[in-house]
Amino acid sequence: MEYVVDGGGSRAIHEALGPVLEEVRVLLAADMGLVLYRPRRRSDELMALASTAVDPAAAFLANEPVTTSRPLPGRKPRVVVELEVRSAMRELRARFATALVIPWRDASGVGTVLVGQTGGRAPTPWVEDPTARSELGRLVAATVRSSRATGSRQVDRELREAARRVAEAAVEATDVRGAIAAVLDAAHLLVGSEVAYLSLPDGGPDTFAFDQMLGIRTPDFRHVRVHHGQGLGGLARAVQRPVRSANYAEDERLHAAPVTITRGEGIVSAMAAPITVDDHIAGVLYVGDRQMRAFTQVDEDLLAEFTDHAALGLRRRLAENQRADALERRIREDVAYNLHDTVVRGLITIGFRAEQARYALGTSEVAADLATIAEAAESCLGQLRGELGSLLNRGDIGGVRASEVLEQILTAPQGRLSRSPELDGEDIELARASAEALVRVGLEAVINAERHSGGHHVIIRLVPGSLTSRLLVVDDGAGRLGTGKGPGRPTTDHPHLGLRAMRAAVERVHGRLAVHKADPLGIEVHAAVPTWPGPERISS
């Protein structure tokens, strides 16, 4: 890693240049002195390496990006008039009525010493001797060169120490949270930041939630979730490299950033770096300060190198999470399938037999009682299937891939019908609520086809779309359509158990359900739901 400007916990260049620049400012009776620098690696970024002023509030921060009202001399020292230097990250500007500008160069970039009057054009004892001016430029360049070596050694030591702490914690910590805490502690010490925190995938690969934190005070900040491309961490995941922001609340690059919550926490400047495990972004590491700070390319490089070590602790976290999730999933599946094989099938039998008996008796008091039994069985079945869906689909956050929707529908008990699952489109993610609605419809439709169609084959076709996703379940049996009670209402001669539950499931996400007679045989169940539900209903 090349230490061109200050970075990490080191301010070696700024601290070495400060006394030299202040001595020159006093010698020339000037109001302000600046050392500006444009690294070759980032030719578009001019920054203030050091600043000194009669009024300390007018000084620029270390490494603060700046712009100038006119191009600076590139070769020879000059006295200029009416030169303005503006901060690129906050409302700060220095207006020089007159200034001595001394350019200097080194192997890493181009620098400028700027000393002058920010008030009126009062006479100033400028250095008239060209040799003396050149000597001043050489003195600044030599100071930068020697302090770079000092800073580089310091950062290298601190990086090795941070890597050692993380490696030891990954092996010796009694739990995963201890290993992650060591990562945050090492990162905060390495960069010299006030806070450090980590976000991990939550409910899907596109949504990350803040997990462990160091120095965070507000409850709201602890519950932030960010999607791909959202905020600083989302941007870091999108570009797959560290991203820095000196003024988070005013950073125009950030999309849908949680500015209010971040401002409430007091964080002003921050960096985010993706942590890669097995070629996948497994987490995002953040560091930040509650006062404005100009992070540099050195900070980015340092944090990027540190994330390679941080992956050790995160790898252990992922391995233990996977084991815990697998165990929990097996328990949930065992409970869900046991209930499905016993209680659900029992309710289906009760409801179906009650409906058959009701229609056989016609209009009588017993028929009314049987109708009540059938409706109660249907209601219990819908509620039970909702609970089973919760067991199999933990949480409401994140998305479910279209292929997973088909796989869950195919878990319906196998009967005599052969099945043809079809995914007609890209395997995109659907909102969990929409996916669950389609699964509910698919399971009900397949079970009903198995029990009542008398056919031989059923097609299960899922057509995912960016706005609307559609599910078609069609069998080749002898289903019949009834008269119906309104346009678009799914009807049959004998409304089978679960039909109202299917309709309720899709209507909860503002979708539509229709049942039609297929051509030439069978029944066609068609459900359309918004891929990501919003306030508007979709058309059927």
KEFI-353605 format. One line per field, with one value per residue (C-alpha): residue number from 1; residue in three letters; x, y, z. Coordinates in pm, whole numbers, plus 32768, in hexadecimal, padded with zeros to 4 digits. Example, Ala and Ser with C-alpha at 12.3 -4.5 7.8 and 13.67 -1.06 7.14 Angstrom:
2
nr = c(1_2)
rest = c(ALA_SER)
c1 = c(84CE_8557)
c2 = c(7E3E_7F96)
c3 = c(830C_82CA)
//
This chain:
540
nr = c(1_2_3_4_5_6_7_8_9_10_11_12_13_14_15_16_17_18_19_20_21_22_23_24_25_26_27_28_29_30_31_32_33_34_35_36_37_38_39_40_41_42_43_44_45_46_47_48_49_50_51_52_53_54_55_56_57_58_59_60_61_62_63_64_65_66_67_68_69_70_71_72_73_74_75_76_77_78_79_80_81_82_83_84_85_86_87_88_89_90_91_92_93_94_95_96_97_98_99_100_101_102_103_104_105_106_107_108_109_110_111_112_113_114_115_116_117_118_119_120_121_122_123_124_125_126_127_128_129_130_131_132_133_134_135_136_137_138_139_140_141_142_143_144_145_146_147_148_149_150_151_152_153_154_155_156_157_158_159_160_161_162_163_164_165_166_167_168_169_170_171_172_173_174_175_176_177_178_179_180_181_182_183_184_185_186_187_188_189_190_191_192_193_194_195_196_197_198_199_200_201_202_203_204_205_206_207_208_209_210_211_212_213_214_215_216_217_218_219_220_221_222_223_224_225_226_227_228_229_230_231_232_233_234_235_236_237_238_239_240_241_242_243_244_245_246_247_248_249_250_251_252_253_254_255_256_257_258_259_260_261_262_263_264_265_266_267_268_269_270_271_272_273_274_275_276_277_278_279_280_281_282_283_284_285_286_287_288_289_290_291_292_293_294_295_296_297_298_299_300_301_302_303_304_305_306_307_308_309_310_311_312_313_314_315_316_317_318_319_320_321_322_323_324_325_326_327_328_329_330_331_332_333_334_335_336_337_338_339_340_341_342_343_344_345_346_347_348_349_350_351_352_353_354_355_356_357_358_359_360_361_362_363_364_365_366_367_368_369_370_371_372_373_374_375_376_377_378_379_380_381_382_383_384_385_386_387_388_389_390_391_392_393_394_395_396_397_398_399_400_401_402_403_404_405_406_407_408_409_410_411_412_413_414_415_416_417_418_419_420_421_422_423_424_425_426_427_428_429_430_431_432_433_434_435_436_437_438_439_440_441_442_443_444_445_446_447_448_449_450_451_452_453_454_455_456_457_458_459_460_461_462_463_464_465_466_467_468_469_470_471_472_473_474_475_476_477_478_479_480_481_482_483_484_485_486_487_488_489_490_491_492_493_494_495_496_497_498_499_500_501_502_503_504_505_506_507_508_509_510_511_512_513_514_515_516_517_518_519_520_521_522_523_524_525_526_527_528_529_530_531_532_533_534_535_536_537_538_539_540)
rest = c(MET_GLU_TYR_VAL_VAL_ASP_GLY_GLY_GLY_SER_ARG_ALA_ILE_HIS_GLU_ALA_LEU_GLY_PRO_VAL_LEU_GLU_GLU_VAL_ARG_VAL_LEU_LEU_ALA_ALA_ASP_MET_GLY_LEU_VAL_LEU_TYR_ARG_PRO_ARG_ARG_ARG_SER_ASP_GLU_LEU_MET_ALA_LEU_ALA_SER_THR_ALA_VAL_ASP_PRO_ALA_ALA_ALA_PHE_LEU_ALA_ASN_GLU_PRO_VAL_THR_THR_SER_ARG_PRO_LEU_PRO_GLY_ARG_LYS_PRO_ARG_VAL_VAL_VAL_GLU_LEU_GLU_VAL_ARG_SER_ALA_MET_ARG_GLU_LEU_ARG_ALA_ARG_PHE_ALA_THR_ALA_LEU_VAL_ILE_PRO_TRP_ARG_ASP_ALA_SER_GLY_VAL_GLY_THR_VAL_LEU_VAL_GLY_GLN_THR_GLY_GLY_ARG_ALA_PRO_THR_PRO_TRP_VAL_GLU_ASP_PRO_THR_ALA_ARG_SER_GLU_LEU_GLY_ARG_LEU_VAL_ALA_ALA_THR_VAL_ARG_SER_SER_ARG_ALA_THR_GLY_SER_ARG_GLN_VAL_ASP_ARG_GLU_LEU_ARG_GLU_ALA_ALA_ARG_ARG_VAL_ALA_GLU_ALA_ALA_VAL_GLU_ALA_THR_ASP_VAL_ARG_GLY_ALA_ILE_ALA_ALA_VAL_LEU_ASP_ALA_ALA_HIS_LEU_LEU_VAL_GLY_SER_GLU_VAL_ALA_TYR_LEU_SER_LEU_PRO_ASP_GLY_GLY_PRO_ASP_THR_PHE_ALA_PHE_ASP_GLN_MET_LEU_GLY_ILE_ARG_THR_PRO_ASP_PHE_ARG_HIS_VAL_ARG_VAL_HIS_HIS_GLY_GLN_GLY_LEU_GLY_GLY_LEU_ALA_ARG_ALA_VAL_GLN_ARG_PRO_VAL_ARG_SER_ALA_ASN_TYR_ALA_GLU_ASP_GLU_ARG_LEU_HIS_ALA_ALA_PRO_VAL_THR_ILE_THR_ARG_GLY_GLU_GLY_ILE_VAL_SER_ALA_MET_ALA_ALA_PRO_ILE_THR_VAL_ASP_ASP_HIS_ILE_ALA_GLY_VAL_LEU_TYR_VAL_GLY_ASP_ARG_GLN_MET_ARG_ALA_PHE_THR_GLN_VAL_ASP_GLU_ASP_LEU_LEU_ALA_GLU_PHE_THR_ASP_HIS_ALA_ALA_LEU_GLY_LEU_ARG_ARG_ARG_LEU_ALA_GLU_ASN_GLN_ARG_ALA_ASP_ALA_LEU_GLU_ARG_ARG_ILE_ARG_GLU_ASP_VAL_ALA_TYR_ASN_LEU_HIS_ASP_THR_VAL_VAL_ARG_GLY_LEU_ILE_THR_ILE_GLY_PHE_ARG_ALA_GLU_GLN_ALA_ARG_TYR_ALA_LEU_GLY_THR_SER_GLU_VAL_ALA_ALA_ASP_LEU_ALA_THR_ILE_ALA_GLU_ALA_ALA_GLU_SER_CYS_LEU_GLY_GLN_LEU_ARG_GLY_GLU_LEU_GLY_SER_LEU_LEU_ASN_ARG_GLY_ASP_ILE_GLY_GLY_VAL_ARG_ALA_SER_GLU_VAL_LEU_GLU_GLN_ILE_LEU_THR_ALA_PRO_GLN_GLY_ARG_LEU_SER_ARG_SER_PRO_GLU_LEU_ASP_GLY_GLU_ASP_ILE_GLU_LEU_ALA_ARG_ALA_SER_ALA_GLU_ALA_LEU_VAL_ARG_VAL_GLY_LEU_GLU_ALA_VAL_ILE_ASN_ALA_GLU_ARG_HIS_SER_GLY_GLY_HIS_HIS_VAL_ILE_ILE_ARG_LEU_VAL_PRO_GLY_SER_LEU_THR_SER_ARG_LEU_LEU_VAL_VAL_ASP_ASP_GLY_ALA_GLY_ARG_LEU_GLY_THR_GLY_LYS_GLY_PRO_GLY_ARG_PRO_THR_THR_ASP_HIS_PRO_HIS_LEU_GLY_LEU_ARG_ALA_MET_ARG_ALA_ALA_VAL_GLU_ARG_VAL_HIS_GLY_ARG_LEU_ALA_VAL_HIS_LYS_ALA_ASP_PRO_LEU_GLY_ILE_GLU_VAL_HIS_ALA_ALA_VAL_PRO_THR_TRP_PRO_GLY_PRO_GLU_ARG_ILE_SER_SER)
c1 = c(8000_808B_807B_8062_7F82_7F1A_7E34_7DCE_7E2A_7F5A_7F6E_80E5_80E7_7FF7_80AE_8204_8193_80D4_8201_82BA_818C_8144_82AD_8297_8147_81D1_8311_8249_8146_8036_7ED2_7ECE_7FB1_7F4D_8001_7F2D_7F6C_7EE1_7F48_7F88_7EB7_7D88_7DD4_7C78_7C9D_7D58_7D77_7E02_7F1C_7F4B_7EB2_7EFF_7E4F_7E3B_7CD1_7CDA_7B6C_7BCE_7CCC_7C87_7C7D_7D92_7D61_7C28_7BD4_7BDE_7BB1_7C4F_7BBB_7CD7_7DE2_7F16_8071_810F_8281_82FA_829F_81B8_8100_7F8E_7E64_7CF6_7D1D_7C0C_7C32_7AE8_7A9E_79FD_7946_78C2_787C_79DE_7AAB_7BE7_7BFE_7D65_7D8A_7EFA_7FB8_810D_80E3_820C_81DC_829E_8297_82F4_82CA_8166_80C9_80D0_80CD_80A6_810B_801A_8053_7F9A_7EAE_7D3B_7CE5_7D3C_7E66_7F53_80C5_816C_82E3_82DE_840C_849D_85CD_8577_8672_85CB_8478_84FA_8599_8449_83AB_84C3_849D_832A_8368_8476_8391_827E_8370_83FB_82A6_821E_8322_82C3_8151_8184_8240_8136_8014_80CA_80FF_7F94_7F16_7FE6_7F68_7DFE_7E2B_7EC2_7D9F_7C9D_7D51_7D71_7C03_7B93_7C3F_7C21_7AD5_79D7_78BC_7890_7828_7977_7A2A_795E_7991_7B0A_7AE3_7A2B_7B1F_7C4A_7BAE_7B5C_7CC1_7D5D_7CA2_7C8B_7B10_7A0D_791C_792A_780E_77C1_7699_7640_753F_73E3_72CA_7374_74B1_7438_73DB_74E3_749B_7584_75FC_770F_7777_7886_7842_76D9_75E4_7487_738E_730C_7463_7477_7347_73B0_7397_742C_73EB_74DB_7555_74B4_7583_76F9_7702_761A_76FE_7831_7786_7723_7882_7926_7A2E_7A4A_798C_79CA_78EF_796D_780F_7715_75DA_763B_76D7_761F_76A5_75D9_7484_736C_7467_73E5_7453_7362_73C0_7535_751D_7465_758A_7672_7748_77CE_78E3_78F6_798F_78FE_79B9_7926_79AA_79C6_79B4_79C9_7995_7853_781F_77D4_77D2_7821_790F_78D0_79A6_7939_7972_7884_7950_79A2_7ACF_7B6A_7BB0_7CB7_7D1A_7E0C_7CE5_7C30_7D60_7D99_7C30_7C29_7D60_7CD1_7B8E_7C5C_7CB2_7B53_7AD1_7B6A_7A7C_7959_799C_7974_7834_77A4_7803_7759_7629_7607_7615_7514_7432_7446_73E7_72CA_7251_7249_7181_708D_7062_702B_6F1D_6E7A_6E71_6DF8_6CDB_6C91_6C86_6B99_6AD0_6ABB_6A51_6954_68BD_68AD_67F1_6702_66B5_668F_65AC_64DA_64AA_644C_634D_62C4_627A_61E4_60ED_6086_5FE1_5FB2_6024_6128_61AA_61D7_629C_6374_63B3_6427_6511_659F_65D9_6680_6762_67BB_6805_68DE_6990_69E3_6A68_6B30_6BCC_6C2A_6CE1_6D86_6DF6_6E91_6F4B_6FD7_7014_70B9_708F_6FE7_711E_71D6_716E_712A_71A5_70A5_7147_7113_6FA0_6F82_7047_6F5E_6E28_6EB9_6EC1_6D49_6D02_6D3B_6C0C_6BBB_6BF7_6D42_6DC2_6E6A_6F06_6F63_7021_6FCC_70C1_71ED_7222_71E9_7193_702D_6FC3_6F95_6E23_6DE3_6EA9_6DE4_6C9A_6D02_6D78_6C29_6B6A_6C4F_6C3B_6AC1_6A92_6B77_6AD5_6979_69E2_6A6D_692D_6817_6882_688F_699C_6AFB_6BD4_6BF8_6CC8_6D55_6DD7_6E6E_6EA7_6F72_6F78_700E_6EB4_6DC7_6E07_6D08_6CC5_6C00_6B95_6ACF_6A68_69D4_68B6_673D_6705_65C2_6574_643F_6376_6444_63DA_6490_6590_66E6_6674_6706_65E4_6596_6455_64C7_65B4_66D2_6780_6896_6816_67C9_691C_69CB_690A_6954_6AC7_6AED_6A07_6ADF_6BF6_6B00_6B01_69EE_697E_68AD_683B_67CF_6778_68A9_689F_6850_684E_6897_689C_698B_69ED_6A8E_6B26_6BC9_6C80_6D65_6ECE_6F11_6DC4_6D7F_6C55_6BAD_6AEB_6B4A_6A54_69DC)
c2 = c(8000_8155_825F_839B_8467_8431_830D_8214_8286_8348_84C1_84C0_85AA_86A5_86AB_86D6_87E9_88B2_894B_8994_8A40_8B08_8B85_8BF9_8CA4_8D65_8DBC_8E56_8EF8_8E44_8DF0_8C8C_8B7B_8A43_8917_888B_8742_8684_8512_8478_834D_842E_8548_85DE_8617_8746_873D_8808_8743_8851_899F_8AB4_8C02_8D26_8CBC_8B44_8B22_8B89_8A6D_8942_87DD_86E6_8653_8723_8727_8888_8947_8A90_8BB4_8BAB_8AB2_8AB2_8AF3_89AE_8A02_8B48_8C05_8D2D_8E37_8E2E_8F08_8EB0_8D3A_8C72_8B16_8A62_8924_8813_8779_889B_8A11_8A95_8B77_8C48_8D83_8DF1_8F5C_8F16_8DCF_8D3E_8BF4_8B04_89C1_8882_871E_85C1_8463_8442_858A_8705_87ED_8960_8A3C_8B61_8C79_8DC2_8ECE_8E82_8FE8_9124_914A_91BD_91B6_906F_902C_8F1D_8E45_8EEF_8E0F_8CF9_8C13_8C46_8BFA_8AB8_8A58_8A7F_8994_8898_88AC_885C_873E_86AB_86C5_860F_8501_84B7_84C1_83D0_82D3_8308_82E5_81B3_80FD_815B_80E4_7FA3_7F54_7FA0_7EC8_7DA0_7DD1_7DE3_7CA4_7BF5_7C5B_7BE1_7A96_7A4E_7AA0_79C5_789D_78E9_79A4_78D3_7942_79DE_7B30_7B45_7B09_7C15_7D08_7CDC_7D37_7E7A_7ED5_7E9B_7F64_808C_8094_8065_8185_8259_8278_82B9_81A7_805D_7F76_7E4D_7DF8_7C95_7BFD_7BF4_7B32_7B22_7B84_7CE2_7D5D_7D9B_7DF1_7E8F_7D7B_7DC9_7F2C_7FE9_8149_815B_8203_821D_80FA_8169_8144_7FDC_7F7A_8009_7F24_7F81_7EF0_7EC3_801A_80CE_81B4_819D_8026_7FDD_80AA_7FEE_7EA3_7F1F_7F92_7E79_7F57_8049_8190_82C7_83F1_8528_85BC_849D_8571_8640_852D_8532_83DB_832A_82A0_8284_82AA_82A0_8409_8461_8334_8365_84D5_8474_8394_84BC_8416_8516_8463_82F0_81DD_808C_7F60_7E15_7CD5_7BB7_7A4A_793B_7A39_7ABD_7C01_7B76_7CC0_7E33_7ED3_8041_813C_82A0_83E2_84D7_85FB_8645_8584_856B_83FA_83BA_82BA_8232_81F6_813C_8065_801F_7FBC_7EE2_7E29_7E03_7D65_7C3E_7BFA_7C4E_7B38_7A3F_7AA4_7AC1_796A_78D3_799A_791B_77B2_77B6_786B_7769_764D_76F6_7749_75E7_7558_764F_760D_7496_74C3_75B1_74C7_7399_744C_74DF_739C_72CF_73C2_73C1_7245_722C_7361_73FD_72BD_7282_73DB_73A8_7261_72FA_7424_735D_7256_7363_7415_72D2_727E_73DF_73D7_727B_72EF_742D_753A_74BC_7510_73FA_7481_75D7_7538_747E_75C4_765F_7538_7558_76CE_769B_758E_7677_7796_76BC_7633_778F_77FF_76C0_76DB_7841_77CB_76B3_77B4_7881_774D_770A_7876_7921_7A9B_7B9A_7C57_7C18_7B64_7A03_798D_7917_77BE_779C_77E9_76C8_75E3_762D_75ED_749C_7436_73F5_7283_71B4_70F9_705C_7193_71CC_7331_7423_754C_7669_77AA_7892_79B1_7A18_798D_7ADF_7B29_7B65_7C0D_7B07_7B5A_7B34_79F0_7961_79BD_7902_77D8_77CF_77D5_76D5_75DE_75FA_75D9_74A9_73FB_743A_73BA_727F_7240_72B1_72D6_7168_71C7_714C_7284_73DF_7505_7600_7730_7860_799B_7A94_7BFD_7D43_7DCA_7CA0_7B2C_7A2B_78C3_77D1_7679_75AF_7441_735C_72DA_72F4_7434_74F8_766A_76F2_782E_7914_7A3F_7B5B_7BB6_7B20_7A4D_78EF_77FC_768B_75C5_7559_7662_7583_75AA_76AE_7787_78AC_787C_7898_79D4_7A6D_7A20_7ADB_7BF9_7C3A_7CA8_7D5B_7C3F_7B8C_7A21_7983_781E_77BD_7685_7619_75BE_74A8_740E_746B_759D_76C3_7785_78D4_79B8_7B0B_7BC8_7CF8_7C85_7D8D_7DFF_7F72_804F_8018_7EE0_7E2A_7DCD_7C66)
c3 = c(8000_7F98_80A7_7FD1_80B8_8220_8268_8372_84CD_8450_841C_83E3_82B5_834C_8498_83F2_8304_8408_84BD_8376_82DD_8417_8423_82B9_82F6_8422_8368_8249_8330_826C_82D7_8258_81D7_8112_8081_7F66_7EB4_7D8B_7D8E_7C3B_7C9D_7CC8_7BD7_7C03_7D7B_7E01_7F7B_809A_813C_8245_82A2_8398_83D2_84BF_84F7_8540_84D7_8375_8350_8272_82F4_82B0_8152_8115_7F9F_7F12_7DCE_7D5F_7C9F_7BA4_7B35_7C15_7B87_7B1C_7B00_7B96_7CD6_7CA3_7D66_7D0B_7D66_7DA4_7DCE_7E7C_7F11_7F59_8019_7F43_806B_8140_8143_8171_8091_80AE_7FD7_7FA4_7F42_7EFD_7F1F_7EDB_7E1D_7E12_7D47_7D94_7D11_7D79_7CEB_7D70_7D07_7CF2_7E1F_7E65_7F8A_7FA8_80A4_80A0_811A_8137_8198_80D9_7FF0_8101_80A1_80FE_8111_8005_7FC7_7E95_7E6D_7D6F_7E18_7F6A_7ECF_7E35_7F80_8028_7F2A_7F5A_80D6_80C0_7FCA_80AB_81DB_8122_80AC_8207_82B1_81AD_8217_8384_833D_8263_8378_8476_839D_8345_84B7_8507_83E8_845C_85C0_8548_847D_85AC_868D_8593_8555_86C8_8709_85E6_868E_8801_882D_88E9_8802_86AE_8739_87E7_869D_85ED_870F_86DF_856E_85C4_86D8_85F4_84D7_85B7_8641_84EA_8447_8582_8567_8674_8606_854C_84ED_840F_832F_82C8_81D7_8269_81C4_8070_7FB6_7F5F_80BC_81C7_8333_8432_8518_8615_8669_8722_87A4_8728_8818_877E_8766_8610_8574_85EE_851F_83CE_829D_814D_7FF5_7ED3_7E61_7F87_8064_8094_80D4_7FB0_7ECE_7F4D_7EFE_7DA4_7D43_7E10_7EAD_7FD3_7FBA_808F_80DB_818E_81AF_81B4_81C9_8096_7FC0_7E71_7E0C_7F18_7EB7_7FB8_80D3_823C_826E_8389_845D_8417_846F_85AE_860A_85C8_84BC_83C5_8305_82BA_81E8_8183_80FA_8080_8122_802C_8095_7F8A_7E71_7F0F_7FCF_8127_81E5_81DD_82D6_8332_83ED_8439_84FA_859F_851F_83B6_833E_81E5_81B5_80A9_7FA6_80A8_8192_807D_8030_81A0_81E0_80A7_811C_827A_81F8_817C_82E9_8360_8280_8376_848B_839C_8308_8462_8496_834F_8396_84EA_8460_834E_8449_8528_8401_837B_84CF_84FB_839A_83D5_8515_846B_8342_8420_84E6_83B0_82E8_8412_8444_82CF_82BF_83EA_8443_82E7_823E_8354_8326_81AD_81E0_82E1_8205_80C5_8161_820A_80BD_800E_811B_8116_7FA1_7FC0_80CD_8019_80EE_824F_83AD_839E_8252_82F3_840E_8314_8258_83A1_83DA_827A_82A2_83F5_8361_8242_832F_840F_82DE_825F_83B1_83DE_8287_82D5_840D_8349_8249_8361_83DA_827F_821F_8347_835A_827B_8207_80C4_7F88_7F0F_7DBD_7CBF_7CB0_7E28_7DFC_7D06_7DEB_7F0F_7E3C_7DD9_7F49_7F2E_7F77_7E3D_7DB6_7C67_7B94_7AE5_7B0B_7A1B_7AD0_79E4_7A30_790F_793D_7A0C_7B69_7C0F_7D78_7DE8_7F28_8035_8060_7EE8_7EDB_7FFE_7F55_7E19_7EE3_7F9A_7E51_7DAF_7ED0_7EE4_7D6D_7D50_7E7C_7DEE_7C98_7D39_7DFE_7D18_7BAB_7B4B_7A4E_7A09_79F2_7A89_7A08_7B01_7A44_7AF1_7A23_7AF5_7A85_7AFB_7B57_7B5F_7B91_7B1E_7B7B_7AA3_7B20_7A21_7A28_791C_79EE_79D5_7A9B_7A62_7A86_7B31_7AFA_7BDD_7CA6_7BFE_7AF5_7B29_7C53_7C57_7C67_7C46_7C6D_7DC8_7E56_7EC9_8015_8010_7EF2_7FD6_807D_7F29_7ED5_8029_8004_7EBB_7F23_8056_7F66_7E7B_7D7F_7CBD_7CA4_7B92_7B4F_79EF_7930_7869_76FA_76B0_780F_7975_7A51_7A32_7B6C_7B20_7C2B_7BE7_7CFC_7D02_7D0A_7E14_7EAA_7EAE_7EFA_7DA8_7D44_7C05_7AF6_7ADB)
//
